[in-house]
Amino acid sequence: MENIILFTVSDLAKFTSYRSGEIKFGERIHTLPKDTATWDHVRADEAEFVLFGIPEDIGVRANHGRPGTASAWESAIKSIINLQHNKFFKGGRLLILGSIDVTVAMQEAASLDATSIEGRKKLSALIEKIDKDVSHVVRQILLAGKTPIIIGGGHNNAYGNIKGTALAKGKPVNAINFDAHTDFRMLEGRHSGNGFSYAFEEGFLKNYYIFGLHENYVSKGVMETIKKNHDRIKYNTYEQIAIREEKVFTAEMHHAIDFINNEPFGVELDLDSLPDVASSAMTPSGFSIEKARKFIHYMGRHENAAYLHICEGAPELGSERNPHLAGKLIAYLVTDFMKAKSHI
């Protein structure tokens, strides 16, 4: 039995804001029929992209971050479903699978103390279970000939994305991460800060590029690890590009793609790299949303771009007057990626 809460036609109807004279994505998006063989139907469906969510913040809790990333999935879905179906992009190119069922894990995590050794171990064990579900779903989507689009959840889920892609492709894969942090911390039990290092250590991740790293938030130990693996891990920093202007954004995208596009690669974007976006580790300084959209479009244009993962959004930590903004931003990024890949 798949550990997925399927998204149904009834869910579409519940979230779609119908308006006379308009056609919303929700009126054209595909879902799975009830009582169907999940992956057979995904394989047969005409949609090119399969969207699913991971509504958890367990990885963030284990990393001593602020919980709230569990709320991104529903916020994003509401915005995506109410986009306009028009000549620029057709809703029928997307199939909404649903979300990983993390209900029990989230209930258990709520009572655990990440500052205690025992609490941290139990949180890591919960994350490992979610890792297995994520990698399974990503693998199955890719084997069905579709492109996964994943909405987190914490950045711990990069591990499952990378593992699932590597298993589907039968070899290690690459990744590019638009992020203020490396998420390449030590192997101390799973959390949101070490998804890439675990994937690297276990042989699922080959080459890794960190785009826009914030110099103030990377430890000496992590930098030493990157130096030791300089042939497989590269990066640029936000300060090099936007502050000191030693490097140029567009040229850096070229350099990054040259490093990772020789193999299938995952496109990862952490929303805490963008200024004032509701996320688990909000920042007042970073690349603009327009830069992030250009990045997603540029990376999505390459045929080896295997998946898109948008994570760390936490709408419930944002403005009470505009709680929908994080979801709306995710919708922009998702459609930028789909439009780019649809033109390959």
N, C-alpha and C positions, 0 to 999 in steps of 0.2 A: 504494500500500500504506500503510495507516494505521500510524503509528509508535506502536503501543499493544501492550503485553503484555496480552492478554485474560485476564480472570479467569474460570476455568472451574468446572464442576460438581465436578471433582476437587479444585480448590483449596478450594471450600466444604467438601467432606467432610474434607479434611485439617485445616482449622482449627476445625471445629465440634466442641464437646465435648457429645456426646449424653448425655442423662440420661433415664431412665425417668420417665414422668409429666410431662415438660416438652416444649415445642416451642420450639426456638431460632430466631432470625432466619435462621440458616444453612440451616434446613430449608424456608424459605419465600422467601428472597431470590432474585431473578431473575439469571440470567447469560445471556450470548450463546452460542448453539449454535456448534459448530465449523463452519467452511466456510460461513459465512452472510454476506450483505451487511450489514455492520455497521450502517449508519445506517438502512437499511430496517427492520431488526429492532428497533432502538431506537425508531423511530417507531411500529411496530406493537405494541410491548410495552405491557402495562397499567400498568406501574410509572410513578409520577409523577416520581420522582427518579432521577437517574443519578449514581453515585459513581465518581470516579476519583482516582488519586493521582499525585503528582510526587515520587518518591523521590530527591531531589537535595539537595546542600548547596553547589552551585557558586556560587550567588548570595551565600551567606553567606561563603564563602571569599574571593570578590572584594571583599567589604565588610570584610575583615579580622576576621571573626567566627569563632566556634568551630564547626567542622564537627560534624555529628550529626543535622541535620534530615532526612537521607535515611532515617532509621530510623522516622519517624513513621507512614508509610503502613502497614507491616506490623503495627505495634503497634495502630493504630487498627482495622484490618480484623479482627484477632483479637477485639477487644472488641466491635465492632459485630455480628459474626456470632454471638456468644454471648449477645446480649441475648435477653430473653424475648419471644416472639411472643404477644401477649395482647390484651385488649380496648382497651388504651390506645394501642397502635400495632401495625400488621400488617407483618411483614417483606416481604410481597409488594408493598408500595408502593415498594420500592427495587430498582434494578437496579445491580449492580456491573459497571462496564465493564472496569476493569483499571487499569493504570498506564502513564504515558508511558514509553517505553523510553529511559532515560538511561544505559544500561550503558556504552556507549563514551565518552560525554561525561564520566561520573564517573571512568573510568579515566584519561582524559587530564588531568582536573583535578587528580587526586591527585599528579601530578608537577610541577605548576606553582606558581610562587612569586608570590603576590599582591603582595608588596612590590616586585617589579621591574616596570618599565614594560611589558616584553614579556610577562611572565606575566599581568599584569592585562589586557592587550589580548586575550590568548588566552582567558582566563576569560570576558571579556565576550562574545567571539565565540561561545563555547559556550552562554552564556545566551541569546543572540539566536536560536540554533537551537531551543532549548527554548521560547522565546517563541512561535515560529511554530507548534510542535506544540500548545501549550496553547491558543492563540487558535483554532486550527482545531477542536480537540475541543470547546471551549466553544461555539463557533458552531454546530457540527453538533448538539449536544445541544439547544440552544435552538430551532433550526430544526425539530427533531423534536417540539417541543411539550413538552419535559421541563425540569425544573429541575436544573442542574448543582450538585453538591456536590463541592468540590475539597479534597483534603488535601495540603498541601505537606510538605516542601520549604520553601524560603525565601520571604520576602515579595517577592522579585523576580517571583514568578509572578502578582502582582496585575496586572501589565502585560498579560499574556496573557489573563487573565480579563476585564479591562475591554475590551481590543481585540476579543476574540471576541464579547462581548455587544454592543458597538457595531456590529460587522459584521452580526450576526444581526438587530439592531433597525433597521439602516439609518440610524443617527444617533448622536451622542455620548450617553453615559450618565453617570449619577452614581455615587458610591461613598461609603460610610461605613465608617470604619476605627477599630475599637476597639483602640487601640494606645498604647504609651508613647512612640512615635516617629512623626514625620510620614512618613517614607520618601519625602520630597519633596526629596531632595538634588540637587545640581547634575548636569547631563547630562555626565558624565565617563566614559561607558562603562557598560554595564549591570551592576548588582549589586543586592543585596537592599535597598539604601537609597534607590533612586530609581525604583521601578516606577511610582509615581503621577505623578511629575514627567515621566517620559517619555510616559505615557499622556495627560497634560494637554497637553504640548507638541505632540504629534502629532495632537491633535484628537479623541481617543477618549473622554477624560474631560471632562465638562462641569463639574458641581459636585462638590466634595470636602469631606467633613466628617471631622475627626479628633476622636475621642471619648476623652477621658481622657489627653491628652498630658501627659507628665511634664516639668515646667518645667526641671528640671536637665539635660535631655538634648535640648534643641533649640537649634540654633546661631542666632546673630544673623542670619547670612545667610539662613537659611531663614525666620526670622520676618519679615525684610524682604520676601522674595518673597511670603509670605502676605499681608502688608499691601498690597502692590501689586495683589494679585488678590482683595481682600477681598469683592468681590461674588460670587466663585465658590469661594472657599476659606474655610471657617469652622472653628472648633475650640472646645473647652473643655479645661480641664486637670484632672488628677486632684486637684491641690492646691486648686483652686477649689471642687471638690465635696466631697472627703473630708477635707481638712485644715482649710481656712479656713471651710468651709461657707457660702461666698458663693452657691453654686448648689446646686440639689437634683437628685439623680440622675434621678428620674422626669420632672421638668419638662424636664431637659436632653435626655432621649430624645425628648420631644415637639418641642422646638425643632429637634433634628437631623433628625427625620423630615420636618418642615415644609420644611426646606431641600432635601431630596434626593428626596422621594417623588413629585414632579411628573413625573419621568421614570423609566424602568427604572433600578434601582440595584443595585450589588453590595454584599453584606454581607461585610466583611473582619474577621477577628479574629486578632490576633497573640498567641500564647500567652506571649510574653515580657512582656506587660502584667500577668500574674497572678503573685502572690507564690509563690515557691518551686516553680513548675512547671518541669519539665525542658525547657529551651529554649536557643537559641543565645546569648541575652543575658538570663540569669536575673535576676530582680529580687527584693529582699526586701520591697518595698513596692508596693502597687497594689490595684486593686479586687478584691473577693473573687470566687471562682468563682460564687457565687450571683448576684452582680451581672452577671457575664458571661453567665450563663444567661438572666437576665431580659432582658438586652439582645438576645440572639439571638432569644428568643421574641417580643419586642416588634417587632423589625425584620421578622422572618419573617411576621408577621401581615398585612403590607401587600402588596397584590396586585402592586405594582411591584418587589418584592424578586426580583431575577432569578437570583441565585446566592448560595451560601455558600462562603467560602474560609477554612479554618483552617490557619494556617501557623506555622512556626518552632518547632514541637514537636521535641524531641530526646531521646527516651526513653533513649538510650545515655549521656546526660549526667546522668541522674537517679540515684536510689538503687539500689544493686545488689540490695537486698532487695525493692524494689517497682518493678521496671522496667516493669510494666504500667500504672502510674498515668496516664501521659500519654495512652496509648491509650484508657484508660477515660474520661478527661476529654473527649477528642475525641468519643467515642461519645455522651456526655451532650449535648454541644453539637449534634451532628448530629441527634439525635432531637428535641431541643428545636425546632430549625428546621423539621424535617419536620412535627411535630405542629402547629406554628403555621400553616404554609402549608396544611395539610390542612383547617383550619377556616375558610379564607377563603370 
